[in-house]
Amino acid sequence: MVPQPQMEHVKNLEASRDEFIAAASGLTDAQAKQQPEPGRWSVLDCAEHIVITEGRFLNWLETAETEGAPARDPGKEAQLGARVSSRTSRAQAPDPAKPVGRFATVADALAEFQAARARTIQFAAATGDGLYVLATKHPFFGALNGAELVVLIAGHTRRHADQAREVRTQLGCE
C-alpha cells in the first residue's frame, strides 16, 4: 500500500499518462506527423518530447541527493502543477529534449512513453514519502524535492496533452 500523500502523486502520474495517451491516440501516422504550422510541433513531436523528458526526469529522481531537499510544501506543489501544465506562456525546450524524428509512428512513441511512465510510477510508489528527502535542481524551477519533481512530471505531461489537443483541433482531426 502506498502511503498518503504519495498515493496522490501516483494517481497524478497515472491520470496525466492517460490524458496524454487519449490526446495523442486515434490519429493516422500522417496526421500525427503533421505540424499545424512551420516551426510548431506535431502530435508525434509532442510524444517524442514527452518520452525524452520522462527519461531525464526519472534519472534525476534516481540519482537525487538525499540532503538539502526543500521542505514539503503542498502549496508549492499545487502552484508548480498549475504553472507547468498551463499553456498560457510558451516555453522553449532545451536542445537535448527537442524531438528529432526518433519514432516512425505515434504508436511506437506512445508504447515507449507508457513504458517510461510505468518506471516513473513504480519509482514513486516504491519511494513513497522518501520522495520528500530527494533533492534535485531544475534549470528553470530551481531546487525541488522529489515529490515536487513528480508534480512537475505530471504537469509537463498535461501541458503537452493540451498541446496535442490544440494541434488536433488546428488540423481538423477532432
C-alpha positions in Angstrom: 0.0 0.0 0.0 1.4 3.4 -1.0 1.2 5.8 2.0 -0.7 9.1 1.7 0.0 11.7 0.2 2.2 9.6 -2.1 -0.9 7.8 -3.4 -2.0 11.2 -4.8 1.3 11.5 -6.6 0.9 8.1 -8.2 -2.7 8.9 -9.2 -1.5 12.2 -10.7 1.1 10.4 -12.8 -1.5 7.8 -13.9 -4.1 10.4 -14.8 -1.6 12.6 -16.7 -0.4 9.5 -18.6 -4.0 8.6 -19.5 -4.7 12.2 -20.6 -1.7 12.3 -22.9 -2.5 8.9 -24.4 -6.0 10.0 -25.1 -4.8 13.3 -26.7 -2.3 11.5 -29.0 -4.3 8.4 -29.9 -6.7 7.9 -32.8 -4.7 9.7 -35.5 -3.3 8.3 -38.6 0.5 8.4 -38.7 0.3 11.1 -41.4 -1.9 13.2 -39.1 0.3 12.6 -36.1 3.4 13.9 -38.1 1.6 17.0 -39.5 2.7 20.3 -38.0 -0.1 22.9 -37.6 2.3 25.5 -39.0 6.0 25.7 -39.7 8.1 25.6 -36.6 5.3 24.2 -34.4 5.4 20.6 -33.0 3.2 17.9 -34.4 1.5 15.4 -32.1 4.3 12.9 -32.8 6.8 15.6 -31.9 5.0 16.2 -28.6 5.0 12.4 -27.9 8.8 12.2 -28.6 9.5 15.1 -26.3 7.5 13.5 -23.5 9.5 10.3 -23.9 12.8 12.2 -23.7 11.8 14.3 -20.7 10.3 11.4 -18.9 13.6 9.6 -19.0 15.6 12.6 -18.0 13.3 13.4 -15.0 13.3 9.8 -13.8 17.1 9.8 -14.0 17.1 13.0 -11.8 14.9 11.2 -9.3 17.0 8.0 -9.3 20.3 10.0 -8.9 19.0 12.7 -6.5 20.9 13.6 -3.4 19.3 12.8 0.0 20.5 16.0 1.6 19.3 19.6 1.1 15.8 18.8 -0.3 13.3 21.7 0.1 10.8 21.1 2.8 7.4 19.6 2.0 5.1 22.4 0.8 1.7 21.3 -0.5 1.1 24.9 -1.7 4.3 24.9 -3.7 3.3 21.6 -5.2 -0.1 22.9 -6.3 1.4 26.0 -7.7 4.1 24.1 -9.6 1.5 21.7 -11.1 -0.7 24.5 -12.3 2.2 26.6 -13.6 3.8 23.7 -15.5 0.6 22.5 -17.1 -0.6 25.9 -18.2 -0.2 26.8 -21.9 -0.7 30.5 -21.3 3.0 31.1 -21.9 5.2 29.3 -24.4 8.4 27.6 -23.2 11.4 26.6 -25.3 12.6 23.0 -24.7 16.3 22.6 -24.2 18.1 21.1 -27.2 18.5 17.6 -25.7 14.8 17.5 -25.1 13.7 18.6 -28.6 12.2 16.0 -30.9 14.5 14.8 -33.8 12.2 12.2 -35.5 13.1 9.2 -33.3 9.8 7.5 -33.8 8.2 6.4 -37.1 4.7 6.1 -35.7 2.7 7.6 -32.8 2.0 4.0 -31.6 5.8 3.5 -31.2 6.1 6.7 -29.3 3.2 6.0 -27.0 4.4 2.5 -26.3 7.8 3.9 -25.2 6.0 6.7 -23.2 3.9 4.1 -21.4 7.0 2.0 -20.5 8.8 5.1 -19.3 5.8 6.3 -17.2 5.5 2.8 -15.7 9.0 3.1 -14.4 8.3 6.6 -13.0 5.2 5.3 -11.3 7.0 2.3 -9.9 9.7 4.6 -8.5 7.3 7.0 -7.0 5.2 4.2 -5.4 8.3 2.3 -4.1 9.9 5.5 -2.7 6.7 6.8 -1.0 7.4 9.6 1.5 11.1 9.2 0.7 10.4 11.5 -2.3 10.4 14.4 0.1 14.0 13.8 1.1 15.3 13.7 -2.5 17.0 16.9 -3.6 17.3 17.8 -7.3 17.6 21.1 -9.2 15.6 22.0 -12.3 17.2 24.6 -14.6 14.1 26.8 -14.6 12.3 26.0 -11.3 15.4 25.7 -9.1 15.7 23.4 -6.1 13.0 20.8 -5.9 12.3 17.8 -3.7 11.4 14.5 -5.4 7.6 15.0 -4.8 7.8 18.4 -6.4 9.6 16.8 -9.4 6.8 14.2 -9.7 4.3 17.0 -9.7 6.3 18.7 -12.4 6.4 15.5 -14.5 2.7 15.1 -14.4 2.1 18.8 -15.1 4.5 18.7 -18.0 2.6 15.7 -19.5 -0.7 17.6 -19.1 0.8 20.6 -20.8 1.7 18.5 -23.9 -1.7 16.7 -23.8 -3.2 20.2 -24.1 -0.8 21.0 -26.9 -1.7 17.7 -28.8 -5.4 18.6 -28.4 -4.7 22.1 -29.8 -2.8 20.6 -32.8 -5.7 18.1 -33.5 -8.1 21.0 -33.5 -6.0 23.2 -35.7 -5.6 20.3 -38.2 -9.3 19.4 -38.1 -8.7 16.0 -36.6 -11.4 16.2 -33.9 
